[in-house]
Amino acid sequence: MSGRVLLVDDDPSMVELLEARLTRRGFTVSSLTDSQAALPLLMAQPFDVLLTDLNMQGLSGTELCERVVANRPDLPVVVVTAFGSMETAIAAIRAGAYDFITKPVDIDALVLTLTRAVQHHHLKGEVVRLTKVVAESQRLGGLLGSSPPMRKVYDLLSRIADSEATVLINGESGTGKELVARALHDKSKRASGPFVAVNCAAMPEALLESELFGHAKGAFTDAKAARSGLFLQAHGGTLFLDEVGEMPLGLQPKLLRALQERVVRPVGGDHEVSFDVRMVAATNRDLEGMVEENRFREDLYYRLNVVQLELPPLRARGGDILLLVQHFIEHFAARGSKRVTGLNEAVAERLMSYSWPGNVRELRNCIERAVAVTVTERLSVEDLPEKIRAYRATQQVVVASGEHSELTTLEEVERRYILRVMEEVKGNKSLAAQILGLDRKTLYRKLDRIKGSAE
């Protein structure tokens, strides 16, 4: 991450050297040899970090740091001190400096420190901004976020809301598929009608059939009275089938006929009853792949997949993470009658770097826990669950460098990359094929070969 750096040092040769090296590393550098002129320039222009020597004529680096902290508390200060002068470095840290670098300056270490300082500055500004924008943020029903992937979701929802077309929502577990379905219902012409939801994975086949289609009196043991199914209960509104990929194969033909004919026959009943619902289904499974493997009916898949809506995982939503964090802080603080107003920059950095495999659901649980245990007004790293505190993003290295014996074949590189992509998309073969630039049959063939070589 590059940024705007103000460099202050009364040694012109050092200024010239550092300015040239930092510029080559992508930073935009302004420099001064007069420390007295630094504060007015900092107040007038939007710098991301101040890099200053400690021992200077006139205003020392420590004094400059104190003035910056008093007037620009958002701006991180990195100080440069002579090797062995730890007392002065500690004094600068106590004066509010973000970090220090010792002479002779290691340019790689300096770049790393400045990069972190710039990121810290941006996160600090984002945390302050979030407290002001949550209530004004673009939202739709219970959905919140303004990242490009979410704007695409909002755009598609607005275009299909008044349609009667069946919608299939694809997304990882915890991304908020039911919230999307409710938002779609609330924006539709059916908003005044019922919204009825059922989880197809939550009950056995016989019970799910009775739930969906209803049953006649005496249809089975304990059926002491007739009961209308969810199709009829949702009449005039929206029926939401969550986890539709888990629907038993034996029940799929009956669901298909109901969608085609717009009638249902209760279990044990003699007559069909018409209904009027908008159908919305959701899954975290790869239905196309399940069709290829004969685990989901192709005709039902195409009946459900009239309009497909892809819900992005939280890790793809960028700044929405902190926006959601602030929203959850306010929600749980109000519910628990606690005075918690925000989070510090270290927490923001940790939350932004975490991969969130459980998506928004995991983030919500994390913040609920943090608000419950915190004893301060702003969440700190200690309030986060251990696995998030300890998380460090890792870079996947496919090909080693160094000795020739450490190098690997192209086939092995492909195998590792395919498995890595499959891990990232939670086994969704259709999505993996898109990312890899393969057709599904080719991907299946390669996966079969990988599986065979592992056995």
C-alpha positions as CSV (number, residue, x, y, z in Angstrom):
1,M,0.0,0.0,0.0
2,S,1.6,3.3,-1.1
3,G,0.8,6.6,0.5
4,R,1.8,10.3,1.0
5,V,4.8,10.7,3.3
6,L,6.2,13.9,4.8
7,L,9.9,13.4,5.4
8,V,11.6,15.8,7.9
9,D,15.4,15.7,8.5
10,D,17.9,18.5,8.8
11,D,20.5,16.5,6.9
12,P,20.0,17.3,3.2
13,S,21.9,14.2,2.0
14,M,19.8,11.9,4.1
15,V,16.6,13.6,2.8
16,E,17.8,13.2,-0.8
17,L,18.6,9.5,-0.3
18,L,15.4,8.5,1.5
19,E,13.2,10.5,-0.8
20,A,14.7,8.8,-3.9
21,R,14.4,5.3,-2.4
22,L,10.9,5.7,-1.1
23,T,9.7,7.2,-4.3
24,R,11.0,4.1,-6.2
25,R,9.0,2.0,-3.8
26,G,5.8,3.8,-4.8
27,F,5.4,6.4,-2.0
28,T,4.6,10.0,-2.8
29,V,7.2,11.9,-0.7
30,S,7.4,15.6,0.3
31,S,10.5,16.6,2.3
32,L,11.6,19.4,4.6
33,T,14.9,20.2,6.2
34,D,13.3,22.7,8.6
35,S,11.3,21.0,11.3
36,Q,9.5,24.2,12.3
37,A,7.8,24.2,8.9
38,A,6.4,20.7,9.3
39,L,3.3,21.3,11.3
40,P,1.9,24.0,9.1
41,L,2.4,21.8,6.1
42,L,0.8,18.8,7.8
43,M,-2.3,20.9,8.7
44,A,-2.6,22.1,5.2
45,Q,-2.2,18.9,3.2
46,P,-3.5,15.3,3.5
47,F,-0.5,13.2,4.4
48,D,-0.7,9.6,5.5
49,V,2.4,9.4,7.6
50,L,5.1,11.7,9.0
51,L,8.7,10.3,8.9
52,T,11.0,12.4,11.0
53,D,14.5,12.2,12.4
54,L,14.8,12.6,16.2
55,N,17.9,14.7,16.6
56,M,17.5,17.9,14.7
57,Q,18.4,21.5,15.2
58,G,15.6,23.7,16.4
59,L,12.4,21.6,16.9
60,S,13.5,18.1,17.9
61,G,11.7,15.0,16.5
62,T,10.2,14.3,19.9
63,E,8.8,17.8,20.2
64,L,7.5,17.6,16.6
65,C,5.8,14.3,17.5
66,E,4.1,15.9,20.5
67,R,2.7,18.8,18.4
68,V,1.5,16.4,15.7
69,V,-0.3,14.2,18.3
70,A,-2.0,17.3,19.7
71,N,-3.1,18.8,16.4
72,R,-3.3,15.8,14.0
73,P,-4.0,12.8,16.3
74,D,-5.1,10.7,13.3
75,L,-1.6,10.9,11.7
76,P,0.9,8.2,12.5
77,V,4.5,9.4,13.2
78,V,7.5,7.2,12.5
79,V,10.8,8.4,14.0
80,V,14.4,7.7,12.9
81,T,17.0,7.4,15.7
82,A,20.6,6.6,15.9
83,F,21.5,2.9,16.7
84,G,21.7,2.4,20.4
85,S,19.6,5.5,21.3
86,M,16.8,3.5,22.7
87,E,16.0,6.0,25.4
88,T,15.1,8.7,22.9
89,A,13.1,6.2,20.8
90,I,11.1,5.2,23.9
91,A,10.6,8.9,24.7
92,A,9.2,9.4,21.2
93,I,6.8,6.4,21.6
94,R,5.6,7.9,24.8
95,A,5.1,11.2,23.0
96,G,2.7,9.4,20.7
97,A,4.9,8.1,17.8
98,Y,3.5,5.1,15.9
99,D,6.9,3.3,15.5
100,F,10.7,4.0,15.2
101,I,13.5,2.9,12.8
102,T,17.2,2.9,13.8
103,K,20.1,4.1,11.8
104,P,21.7,3.0,9.5
105,V,18.2,2.8,7.9
106,D,17.3,-0.6,6.3
107,I,15.1,0.5,3.4
108,D,13.1,-2.8,3.4
109,A,12.3,-2.4,7.1
110,L,11.4,1.2,6.6
111,V,9.1,0.4,3.7
112,L,7.3,-2.2,5.8
113,T,6.9,0.2,8.7
114,L,5.6,3.0,6.5
115,T,3.2,0.6,4.8
116,R,1.8,-0.5,8.1
117,A,1.5,3.1,9.2
118,V,-0.4,4.1,6.1
119,Q,-2.7,1.2,6.5
120,H,-3.2,2.2,10.2
121,H,-4.0,5.7,9.1
122,H,-6.6,4.6,6.6
123,L,-8.2,2.2,9.0
124,K,-8.3,4.8,11.7
125,G,-10.1,7.2,9.3
126,E,-12.5,4.4,8.3
127,V,-13.4,3.6,11.9
128,V,-14.2,7.3,12.6
129,R,-16.2,7.5,9.4
130,L,-18.2,4.4,10.1
131,T,-19.9,5.8,13.2
132,K,-21.4,8.5,11.0
133,V,-22.5,6.5,8.0
134,V,-24.1,3.3,9.2
135,A,-27.5,4.8,9.4
136,E,-27.1,6.5,6.0
137,S,-25.6,3.5,4.2
138,Q,-27.2,1.8,1.2
139,R,-29.3,-1.0,2.5
140,L,-32.2,-3.1,1.3
141,G,-34.4,-4.6,4.0
142,G,-32.0,-6.4,6.4
143,L,-29.1,-6.1,3.9
144,L,-26.3,-3.6,4.6
145,G,-23.3,-2.7,2.5
146,S,-22.1,-0.6,-0.4
147,S,-19.3,-2.6,-1.9
148,P,-19.4,-3.3,-5.7
149,P,-20.6,-6.9,-5.2
150,M,-23.4,-5.8,-3.0
151,R,-24.4,-3.0,-5.4
152,K,-24.8,-5.7,-8.1
153,V,-27.1,-7.6,-5.7
154,Y,-29.2,-4.5,-5.1
155,D,-29.4,-3.7,-8.8
156,L,-30.6,-7.2,-9.7
157,L,-33.1,-7.2,-6.8
158,S,-34.6,-3.9,-7.9
159,R,-35.0,-5.2,-11.5
160,I,-36.6,-8.5,-10.6
161,A,-38.7,-7.5,-7.6
162,D,-41.9,-6.9,-9.5
163,S,-41.4,-10.0,-11.7
164,E,-43.2,-13.3,-10.9
165,A,-40.1,-15.3,-12.1
166,T,-38.7,-17.9,-9.8
167,V,-35.4,-16.9,-8.2
168,L,-32.5,-19.2,-7.2
169,I,-30.1,-17.6,-4.7
170,N,-26.6,-19.1,-4.6
171,G,-24.2,-18.3,-1.8
172,E,-22.0,-19.8,0.9
173,S,-23.5,-20.6,4.3
174,G,-23.9,-17.5,6.4
175,T,-24.0,-15.0,3.6
176,G,-27.6,-14.0,4.3
177,K,-29.6,-15.8,1.7
178,E,-32.9,-15.6,3.7
179,L,-32.3,-11.8,4.1
180,V,-32.1,-11.5,0.4
181,A,-35.3,-13.5,-0.1
182,R,-37.1,-11.3,2.5
183,A,-35.8,-8.1,0.8
184,L,-37.1,-9.4,-2.6
185,H,-40.5,-10.1,-1.0
186,D,-40.7,-6.7,0.7
187,K,-39.9,-4.9,-2.6
188,S,-42.4,-6.9,-4.6
189,K,-46.1,-6.5,-5.4
190,R,-46.7,-9.3,-2.9
191,A,-45.3,-7.4,0.1
192,S,-48.7,-7.3,1.8
193,G,-48.9,-11.1,1.5
194,P,-47.2,-13.7,3.7
195,F,-43.5,-14.6,3.5
196,V,-43.2,-18.3,4.4
197,A,-39.8,-20.0,4.8
198,V,-38.9,-23.7,5.1
199,N,-35.4,-25.3,5.5
200,C,-35.4,-28.4,3.2
201,A,-32.5,-29.9,5.2
202,A,-34.2,-29.6,8.6
203,M,-36.7,-32.5,8.3
204,P,-37.0,-36.0,6.9
205,E,-38.7,-36.6,3.5
206,A,-42.2,-37.6,4.8
207,L,-42.4,-34.6,7.2
208,L,-41.2,-32.2,4.6
209,E,-43.8,-33.5,2.1
210,S,-46.5,-32.9,4.7
211,E,-45.1,-29.4,5.5
212,L,-45.1,-28.3,1.9
213,F,-48.3,-29.9,0.6
214,G,-50.4,-30.4,3.7
215,H,-52.2,-33.6,4.6
216,A,-55.7,-34.9,4.8
217,K,-57.3,-36.1,8.0
218,G,-56.2,-39.7,8.7
219,A,-53.4,-39.6,6.1
220,F,-51.0,-41.1,8.7
221,T,-50.8,-41.8,12.4
222,D,-51.6,-38.7,14.5
223,A,-53.1,-36.9,11.5
224,K,-56.3,-36.2,13.5
225,A,-57.2,-33.2,11.4
226,A,-56.5,-31.9,7.9
227,R,-53.7,-29.3,7.6
228,S,-52.9,-26.8,4.9
229,G,-49.3,-27.0,3.6
230,L,-46.9,-24.1,3.2
231,F,-47.8,-23.6,-0.5
232,L,-51.3,-22.7,0.6
233,Q,-50.2,-20.8,3.7
234,A,-48.0,-18.6,1.4
235,H,-50.9,-18.0,-1.0
236,G,-50.7,-14.4,-2.3
237,G,-47.1,-14.0,-1.0
238,T,-43.7,-15.7,-1.3
239,L,-42.6,-19.2,-0.5
240,F,-38.9,-19.5,0.3
241,L,-37.2,-22.9,0.0
242,D,-33.9,-22.7,1.9
243,E,-31.2,-25.4,1.3
244,V,-33.2,-26.7,-1.7
245,G,-30.2,-28.8,-2.7
246,E,-30.9,-31.0,0.3
247,M,-34.4,-31.8,-0.9
248,P,-34.8,-35.7,-1.2
249,L,-34.8,-37.0,-4.7
250,G,-38.1,-38.8,-4.1
251,L,-39.9,-35.5,-3.3
252,Q,-38.4,-33.5,-6.2
253,P,-41.0,-34.7,-8.9
254,K,-43.9,-33.6,-6.7
255,L,-42.3,-30.2,-6.2
256,L,-41.7,-29.9,-9.9
257,R,-45.3,-30.7,-10.7
258,A,-46.5,-28.2,-8.2
259,L,-44.4,-25.4,-9.7
260,Q,-45.5,-26.3,-13.3
261,E,-49.2,-26.8,-12.6
262,R,-49.6,-24.3,-9.7
263,V,-51.6,-26.9,-7.8
264,V,-50.9,-29.2,-4.8
265,R,-52.4,-32.4,-3.6
266,P,-52.3,-32.9,0.2
267,V,-50.8,-36.1,1.5
268,G,-53.6,-38.6,1.6
269,G,-56.0,-36.2,-0.2
270,D,-58.2,-36.8,-3.2
271,H,-58.4,-33.3,-4.7
272,E,-55.8,-30.8,-5.9
273,V,-55.9,-27.3,-4.6
274,S,-54.6,-24.3,-6.6
275,F,-52.2,-21.8,-5.1
276,D,-50.6,-18.4,-6.0
277,V,-47.1,-17.9,-4.7
278,R,-43.8,-16.4,-5.8
279,M,-41.1,-19.1,-5.5
280,V,-37.7,-18.2,-4.2
281,A,-35.1,-21.0,-3.5
282,A,-31.6,-20.8,-2.0
283,T,-28.6,-23.2,-1.8
284,N,-25.0,-23.3,-0.9
285,R,-24.6,-26.4,-3.0
286,D,-23.4,-26.7,-6.6
287,L,-26.7,-27.7,-8.2
288,E,-25.3,-27.9,-11.7
289,G,-22.7,-30.4,-10.4
290,M,-25.4,-32.3,-8.6
291,V,-27.4,-32.5,-11.8
292,E,-24.3,-33.9,-13.6
293,E,-23.9,-36.5,-10.9
294,N,-27.7,-37.4,-11.0
295,R,-28.2,-36.2,-7.4
296,F,-30.6,-33.4,-8.4
297,R,-33.3,-33.4,-11.2
298,E,-32.3,-31.4,-14.2
299,D,-35.9,-30.4,-15.0
300,L,-36.4,-29.1,-11.4
301,Y,-33.1,-27.2,-11.5
302,Y,-34.1,-25.3,-14.7
303,R,-37.6,-24.6,-13.2
304,L,-36.0,-23.1,-10.1
305,N,-33.1,-21.3,-11.9
306,V,-35.1,-18.8,-13.9
307,V,-33.2,-15.9,-12.4
308,Q,-30.0,-16.7,-10.6
309,L,-28.7,-14.4,-7.9
310,E,-25.1,-14.9,-6.7
311,L,-24.6,-13.6,-3.1
312,P,-20.9,-12.7,-2.5
313,P,-19.0,-14.1,0.4
314,L,-18.0,-11.6,3.1
315,R,-14.3,-11.9,2.2
316,A,-15.2,-10.4,-1.3
317,R,-17.0,-7.4,0.2
318,G,-14.1,-5.3,1.3
319,G,-15.1,-2.3,3.4
320,D,-18.5,-3.7,4.1
321,I,-16.8,-5.7,6.8
322,L,-16.2,-2.7,9.0
323,L,-19.6,-1.2,8.1
324,L,-21.3,-4.4,9.3
325,V,-19.1,-4.4,12.4
326,Q,-20.2,-1.0,13.4
327,H,-23.8,-1.9,12.8
328,F,-23.5,-5.0,15.0
329,I,-21.7,-3.1,17.7
330,E,-24.6,-0.6,17.9
331,H,-27.2,-3.3,17.8
332,F,-25.7,-5.5,20.6
333,A,-24.7,-2.6,22.7
334,A,-28.3,-1.3,22.7
335,R,-29.7,-4.8,23.4
336,G,-27.3,-5.3,26.3
337,S,-27.5,-1.7,27.6
338,K,-23.7,-1.4,27.3
339,R,-21.8,1.8,26.4
340,V,-19.8,0.4,23.5
341,T,-19.4,2.9,20.6
342,G,-16.8,1.5,18.2
343,L,-13.5,-0.3,17.9
344,N,-9.8,0.5,17.8
345,E,-7.6,0.4,14.8
346,A,-5.9,-2.9,15.9
347,V,-9.3,-4.6,15.9
348,A,-10.2,-3.2,12.5
349,E,-6.9,-4.5,11.1
350,R,-7.5,-8.0,12.5
351,L,-11.1,-8.1,11.3
352,M,-10.1,-7.0,7.8
353,S,-7.3,-9.6,7.5
354,Y,-9.4,-12.6,8.7
355,S,-10.9,-14.8,6.0
356,W,-14.4,-15.2,7.5
357,P,-15.2,-18.7,6.4
358,G,-18.6,-18.4,8.2
359,N,-19.4,-15.1,6.5
360,V,-21.8,-12.6,8.0
361,R,-23.1,-15.1,10.5
362,E,-19.7,-15.6,11.9
363,L,-19.0,-11.9,12.0
364,R,-22.2,-11.3,13.8
365,N,-21.4,-13.9,16.4
366,C,-17.9,-12.5,16.8
367,I,-19.1,-9.0,17.5
368,E,-21.9,-10.2,19.8
369,R,-19.3,-12.0,21.9
370,A,-16.9,-9.0,21.8
371,V,-19.6,-6.6,23.0
372,A,-20.6,-9.0,25.8
373,V,-17.1,-9.4,27.2
374,T,-15.6,-5.9,26.7
375,V,-15.1,-3.5,29.6
376,T,-14.2,-0.5,27.5
377,E,-16.1,1.8,25.1
378,R,-14.1,0.7,22.1
379,L,-13.5,-3.0,21.3
380,S,-9.9,-4.1,21.7
381,V,-8.1,-7.2,20.3
382,E,-8.5,-8.9,23.6
383,D,-12.3,-8.9,23.1
384,L,-12.1,-11.0,19.9
385,P,-12.3,-14.8,19.8
386,E,-9.0,-16.5,20.1
387,K,-8.9,-17.9,16.5
388,I,-9.4,-14.4,15.1
389,R,-6.8,-12.9,17.5
390,A,-4.3,-15.5,16.4
391,Y,-5.2,-15.5,12.7
392,R,-2.5,-14.5,10.3
393,A,-3.1,-14.4,6.5
394,T,-0.8,-16.9,4.7
395,Q,0.4,-16.7,1.2
396,Q,0.1,-20.0,-0.7
397,V,3.5,-20.8,-2.3
398,V,3.2,-23.3,-5.1
399,V,6.7,-23.4,-6.5
400,A,9.6,-23.3,-4.2
401,S,12.8,-21.4,-5.0
402,G,16.4,-22.4,-4.3
403,E,17.6,-25.9,-4.9
404,H,16.5,-27.6,-8.1
405,S,15.3,-30.6,-6.0
406,E,12.7,-28.3,-4.4
407,L,11.1,-27.5,-7.8
408,T,8.1,-29.5,-8.9
409,T,6.4,-30.6,-12.1
410,L,3.7,-28.6,-14.0
411,E,1.2,-31.4,-13.3
412,E,1.9,-31.0,-9.5
413,V,1.5,-27.3,-9.7
414,E,-1.9,-27.8,-11.5
415,R,-3.0,-30.3,-8.9
416,R,-2.2,-28.0,-6.0
417,Y,-3.9,-25.0,-7.6
418,I,-7.0,-26.9,-8.4
419,L,-7.3,-28.2,-4.9
420,R,-6.7,-24.7,-3.6
421,V,-9.5,-23.3,-5.7
422,M,-11.8,-26.1,-4.7
423,E,-11.0,-25.3,-1.0
424,E,-11.7,-21.5,-1.5
425,V,-15.1,-22.1,-3.2
426,K,-16.2,-24.7,-0.6
427,G,-16.4,-27.5,-3.2
428,N,-18.6,-25.6,-5.7
429,K,-17.4,-27.2,-8.9
430,S,-19.3,-24.9,-11.3
431,L,-17.7,-21.8,-9.7
432,A,-14.3,-23.6,-9.6
433,A,-14.6,-24.3,-13.3
434,Q,-15.3,-20.6,-14.0
435,I,-12.3,-19.5,-12.0
436,L,-10.0,-22.1,-13.6
437,G,-11.3,-21.4,-17.1
438,L,-12.4,-25.0,-17.6
439,D,-15.6,-26.6,-18.7
440,R,-17.2,-28.7,-15.9
441,K,-16.5,-32.0,-17.6
442,T,-12.8,-31.2,-17.9
443,L,-12.7,-30.2,-14.2
444,Y,-14.5,-33.4,-13.2
445,R,-12.0,-35.4,-15.2
446,K,-9.0,-33.7,-13.5
447,L,-10.6,-34.1,-10.1
448,D,-11.1,-37.8,-10.7
449,R,-7.4,-38.1,-11.7
450,I,-6.3,-36.3,-8.6
451,K,-8.5,-38.5,-6.4
452,G,-7.2,-41.6,-8.1
453,S,-3.5,-40.5,-7.6
454,A,-4.2,-40.0,-3.9
455,E,-5.6,-43.5,-3.4
